[in-house]
């Protein structure tokens, strides 16, 4: 059985899911901190962190 189509489909899905987050993935944390760019943590944007 050839698994190539399944691997390609998984790669396409992975790419589509991560495309909106490419800015966070391409620029390093230290580079964002040096340039005073906002550092958005995934837990913050997902609403998983709450203030006590």
Helices and strands as residue ranges (DSSP letters): H 4-18, G 19-21, H 22-26, H 29-34, H 42-46
